[in-house]
Amino acid sequence: MFDWLRIIIVIGAITGAIALICLGCVVWANGASRNLVLAAGALAGAVVLLVTQLYFELKGSLTKDFITAEFTIDRAGPWIRAPNCGKYGSGRMRSELEAGKSVGWRNPAAFTDNREKLNVDITLYSLLLYFVWEQQDWQLSRNSFRGSGHILTETAGISKPNECSIVRAATLRDRLQDAGNLFADATGSSLNRDLCLPPGSSLQLIGNSLVVRSPLIEVWFEVVPSSGVSYTLPGPSPEAPLDAAQTQLLDGQPRYETRLVGIRVTITSSRLRAQSPEMPKYQDWAKRLVDGASEWFSTPEQPPMAKASVSD
């Protein structure tokens, strides 16, 4: 992302060095004046102190995390979705299932040619769902109402229009299309909201990654395939087979396939704006993004995978 502050610092450093050299020449030519020598020495000392403080004060930070997700493929359906969506339940499961069925109808070869890509692409698609449903505004207000036996939490965006970089719903679909994501044409009505990101921010899909860049913070979600594959169908499912014969395709291959997928998260804060008064707010936002994504993809504990292999 273009940063005007970096350009200003480069220009300032060059012009400052030229100014010091010119001043040194003037003082050298007038060496008999102690006042000029003392003043020039004081200025040089102040410049050294300023540069030293800039070096020690302007320190960026790098934070890394790792999230695990899993998705189940029904090669006979065909469809793909998370086997269990935890606290987000049927809403997330239904959206992923509808999108997976849409891909199966439009491009059935995706379920036979490269199922690793299928898992990577639905993970990125699900990340966008998470942004649209849970992180629509980078500044949120949450109110919890505690009743007898239940808790209701209401979330609302509080950003004013001048506090947003708007990413339109159509832009999200374009990002999927430009990245060659299999779910670009299967978004249906799920990605139907605009996003409010911090001012000057952007959202991009680069290869297997979703990147959110702002002037102060960059959050990078990189999807990492794994070799972990199970041929059982974990979790509750209305599509579960009634008997063992229905767990195989006509050619004897397993019908169901559940793959583990990793998401490597990197949060990088700007070194040039390390002491910005806005930095704590941006850091809280980035932490909320990552913590929420971890909760989005979390599922109840499943038994260890009994058959781990790669089958494409």
PyMOL commands that set and color helices and strands:
alter all, ss='L'
color gray80, all
select helices_A, chain A and resi 4-29+34-57+86-106+108-111+115-134+161-163+169-178+244-247+279-297
alter helices_A, ss='H'
color red, helices_A
select strands_A, chain A and resi 61-74+79-81+140-146+151-157+165-167+195-197+202-206+209-213+217-230+256-269
alter strands_A, ss='S'
color yellow, strands_A
deselect
rebuild
show_as cartoon
